[in-house]
Amino acid sequence: MFRRMRKKVLALVLLAGCTLFAAPAQSGEPVTVKAFVLSMFEVGENTGDFAGEFQHWYEKFWLDRSISFDVPGAYAPVFVNEDGVAGTVTGMGKARAAATLMAILKDPRFDFSETWFITSGCAGVAPQRGTLGDVFICDWVVDFDLGHCWKESDGVPGEPVFTVPDNYKDNASIALNSALAQKALKAAETVEFQDDPKAEAYRQKYQEEAARAKPSLRTGASVTGDNYWHGKGSSQQAMELCKLHGAPEYGVTQMEDNAFAIVLRSLGLLDRYLVIRDIVNFDQPHPGQTVVESLDASSGGFSIGMVNGFRVGSAIVADILKNPAEWEKTLPQTNP
């Protein structure tokens, strides 16, 4: 009897909270979003099964304490809780990511004028730059695809197989707000990182010191490619692209960040964009392993990457909610 009464009371409290929270949307007033988390995929359901990029976020911020919005043109619903923390799954690849984000930003039901936008998703890493379970807060995005390229067999041996014309460079390489990245690094510096014995054993197959290290917080450029490339040759091309653009040495490889950055820049919101990427795989084989074997390997890195990326991201969101004025100081017009 007591349990049934308690459940009814809880249901009434939740209903009242959701009704009050939904009032701005119903009255025509836009919902103010303080932080917007952009994940690219979920493995199955948003809760209760094997966790992809969105599930840990959903279970903490939106399960039983949010309202959802179906946005025309977006890949999945947008969830918003009473604290003004929003999130969605955008779909994978640059085209889907850009289309989803632009559709949401143009929806008049939301006020994004003071929102901090956060990519939270997985990535690959070069073994000389990081390891399984690392989390990178990136200060630059570089497009791996945007330019001119040709097969090695059609070029001069030993020379690059790509070039980036000047009229491509504005979109191919974008410096992010470095003050914002540093603020985020500071907010997440005490986060405890999860590890796994399987991942620990797999790391030892690589010779590089960074690859063998324990998971930690790092920074570097984020390289975006619609093609899920793999191997030392492609990694070297990514290194050369970053050097060509004057970007830092690349830290992570993924499939969406340039798209998000271009959309946000087009609406004057780029300086509010954080890229948080957790490492679930090395972007090339270890000695004695083929590229195909490396792509198919079960390294133990996926689940710890999902956990560590969420822990870093949620620590940053918590600090944004607690100290909003301090975060506003990272914007260029308010810097000393």
Secondary structure, 3 states (H helix, E strand, C coil): CHHHHHHHHHHHHHHHHHHHHHHHHHCCCCEECCEEEEECCCCCCCCCCCCCCCHHHHHHHHCCCEEEECCCCCCCCEEEECCCEEEEECCCCHHHHHHHHHHHHCCCCEECCCCEEEEEEEEEECCCCCCCCCEEEEEEEEECCCCEECCHHHCCCCCCCEECCHHHHHHHEEECCHHHHHHHHHHCCCCCCCCCHHHHHHHCCCCCHHHHCCCCEEEEEEEECCCCCCCHHHHHHHHHHHHHHCCCCEEEEECCHHHHHHHHHHCCCHHHEEEEEEEEEECCCCCCCCHHHHHHCCCCHHHHHHHHHHHHHHHHHHHHHHCHHHHHCCCHHHCC
